[in-house]
Amino acid sequence: MHAAFANPSKDEIRALLKRVRTIAVVGLSASPGRASHGVARALQGFGYRIIPVNPALAEVLGEKAYPNLRELPEPVDLVDVFRESSHVAGIVEDCIALKLPALWLQDGVVDEAAALRGRDAGLTVVMDRCIYRDYAQLM
């Protein structure tokens, strides 16, 4: 039996945000009114490179979009997820298969079993938190 999932400490989250350069944003919307769009635009403003992951888009926020993580042309430092919780298990499997170092599940995106599986495979996993809010508070 695994221990319950717990997010990294604030210091660990701050260290993660400092070492990350490239962020795949899964579920990034082209609609400026959607949280994913506003957060991704803010991340660009903070100096991160974002790579949109959305099979319905060709590009957004000046970056070419990719249909899924397995089709990204380069490794990323962090996968930031704006999808329903039911999609998390598959995203975690992709992250493990691609040996990606870190996964961030935004507010309301919760799959404790998948988060534990990712953490057990060596990923840094943050769940049910907003990367924009944490960046604003911690950096």
Buried (B, 14 or more C-beta within 10 A) or exposed (E): EEEEBEBBEEEEBBBBBEEBEBBBBBBBBBEEEBBBBBBBBBBBEBEBBBBBBBEEBEEBBEBEBBEBBEEBEEEBBBBBBBBEBEBBBEBBBBBBEBEBBBBBBBBEBEBBEBBBBBBEBEBBBBBBBBBBEBBEEBE
